[in-house]
Amino acid sequence: MKANHTKRGLIVASALVLAACNTTNDPLTGRPQVNNTAGGAGIGAAVGAVSGLLIARNKSGSDRRQAALIGAGIGALVGGGIGAYMDKQEQELRQQLINSGVSVTRNGDEIILNLPSNVTFATDQDSLSPQFYSVLDSVAIVLNKYPRTLLDIDGHTDSVGDAGYNQGLSERRAVSVARYLNSRQVDARRLRVIGFGETRPIADNASESGRAANRRVEIRISPLTQ
């Protein structure tokens, strides 16, 4: 399973590199497809230089992003400044996301945005619902105001259907969110995209409400530190 996730991660990374063109590659098949994010916007040319960082699946991935950002002159947060920086960002996200369907939770110095699939994607689709563009626009405004953070875009599904299919769907949905955020000037060097399929449920898949909760994309926001 671990090797399979790594292979899929490399496939998704390749798709992100090609997203700067007018067409994108399907993350699983590698075949060209029309870009399905708003306005045909792709990840952008900057991704080519850092695509290997986007799909890192272990601790070194975060370390490499940190090195890339700090090397580019984006200062790391230290000491008591970390909590204050994240507090302000959390407050602004909560204000922006009132009545959006997106929940904001805090876990230590990490902020987690839960994007449920019922407001983000049509059933069994990986194209963002047009009515959700404005929500992600609001998210991007705050993320761009606080550039000293790392952003993990994690895709998740319920357990209905084939596990391999669910894995691919979780990846494609996470990629769609990452592409859209980057099209709104969120620095690609901050992003890491991972699909977890059905392996990380937050509710019981035995009930419809539980399955609905498990179908989600999470944006995990963590401070850039040394």
Backbone hydrogen bonds, N-H to C=O, Kabsch-Sander energy under -0.5 kcal/mol:
donor,donor_aa,acceptor,acceptor_aa,energy
5,H,1,M,-2.3
6,T,2,K,-2.0
7,K,3,A,-2.4
8,R,4,N,-2.4
9,G,5,H,-2.3
10,L,6,T,-1.9
11,I,7,K,-1.7
12,V,8,R,-2.5
13,A,9,G,-2.3
14,S,10,L,-2.0
15,A,11,I,-1.9
16,L,12,V,-2.0
17,V,13,A,-1.9
18,L,14,S,-1.6
19,A,15,A,-0.5
19,A,16,L,-0.8
20,A,17,V,-0.8
21,C,18,L,-1.7
24,T,33,Q,-3.3
26,D,31,R,-3.0
30,G,26,D,-2.3
33,Q,24,T,-4.3
35,N,22,N,-0.9
40,G,37,T,-2.2
41,A,38,A,-1.9
47,V,44,G,-1.6
48,G,45,A,-1.2
49,A,46,A,-0.9
50,V,46,A,-0.6
50,V,47,V,-1.4
51,S,47,V,-1.2
53,L,50,V,-2.1
54,L,50,V,-0.8
54,L,51,S,-0.8
55,I,51,S,-0.7
56,A,53,L,-0.9
61,G,58,N,-1.6
62,S,58,N,-0.7
62,S,59,K,-0.6
63,D,59,K,-1.7
64,R,60,S,-2.5
65,R,61,G,-2.0
66,Q,62,S,-2.6
67,A,63,D,-2.3
68,A,64,R,-2.2
69,L,65,R,-2.6
70,I,66,Q,-2.8
71,G,67,A,-2.3
72,A,68,A,-0.9
73,G,70,I,-1.7
74,I,69,L,-2.3
75,G,73,G,-0.8
77,L,224,L,-3.7
81,G,78,V,-1.6
82,I,79,G,-1.6
83,G,79,G,-0.5
84,A,80,G,-1.4
85,Y,81,G,-2.1
86,M,82,I,-2.4
87,D,83,G,-2.4
88,K,84,A,-2.1
89,Q,85,Y,-1.8
90,E,86,M,-2.7
91,Q,87,D,-2.3
92,E,88,K,-2.1
93,L,89,Q,-2.3
94,R,90,E,-2.5
95,Q,91,Q,-1.9
96,Q,92,E,-2.3
97,L,93,L,-2.1
98,I,95,Q,-0.7
100,S,97,L,-1.9
103,S,114,N,-1.5
105,T,112,I,-2.4
107,N,110,E,-3.0
110,E,107,N,-2.0
111,I,221,I,-2.5
112,I,105,T,-2.8
113,L,111,I,-0.5
113,L,219,I,-2.6
114,N,103,S,-2.2
114,N,112,I,-0.6
115,L,113,L,-0.7
115,L,217,V,-3.1
117,S,215,R,-2.5
119,V,116,P,-1.5
120,T,116,P,-1.2
121,F,117,S,-2.4
122,A,127,S,-0.6
125,Q,122,A,-2.1
129,S,120,T,-2.9
132,F,129,S,-2.5
133,Y,130,P,-1.5
136,L,132,F,-2.0
137,D,133,Y,-2.3
138,S,134,S,-1.8
139,V,135,V,-2.0
140,A,136,L,-2.7
141,I,137,D,-2.0
142,V,138,S,-1.5
143,L,139,V,-2.6
144,N,140,A,-2.6
145,K,141,I,-1.1
146,Y,142,V,-1.3
149,T,147,P,-0.9
150,L,222,S,-3.2
151,L,190,R,-2.9
152,D,150,L,-0.5
152,D,220,R,-2.5
153,I,151,L,-0.6
153,I,192,R,-3.3
154,D,152,D,-0.7
154,D,218,E,-2.8
155,G,194,I,-2.6
156,H,216,R,-2.4
157,T,197,G,-2.9
166,N,162,D,-2.4
167,Q,163,A,-2.3
168,G,164,G,-2.1
169,L,165,Y,-2.6
170,S,166,N,-2.4
171,E,167,Q,-1.8
172,R,168,G,-2.6
173,R,169,L,-2.3
174,A,170,S,-1.8
175,V,171,E,-2.5
176,S,172,R,-2.1
177,V,173,R,-1.9
178,A,174,A,-2.4
179,R,175,V,-3.0
180,Y,176,S,-2.1
181,L,177,V,-2.5
182,N,178,A,-2.4
183,S,179,R,-2.2
184,R,180,Y,-0.8
184,R,181,L,-0.9
185,Q,182,N,-1.7
186,V,181,L,-2.0
187,D,185,Q,-0.5
190,R,187,D,-1.8
191,L,188,A,-1.3
192,R,151,L,-1.8
193,V,54,L,-3.9
194,I,153,I,-2.5
196,F,155,G,-2.9
196,F,194,I,-0.5
199,T,196,F,-2.1
207,S,204,D,-1.4
211,R,207,S,-2.4
212,A,208,E,-2.5
213,A,209,S,-1.8
214,N,210,G,-1.7
215,R,211,R,-1.2
216,R,156,H,-1.2
216,R,214,N,-1.1
217,V,115,L,-2.1
218,E,154,D,-2.8
219,I,113,L,-2.4
220,R,152,D,-2.9
220,R,218,E,-0.6
221,I,111,I,-3.5
221,I,219,I,-0.6
222,S,150,L,-2.4
222,S,220,R,-0.6
224,L,148,R,-2.4
225,T,223,P,-0.7
226,Q,77,L,-0.5
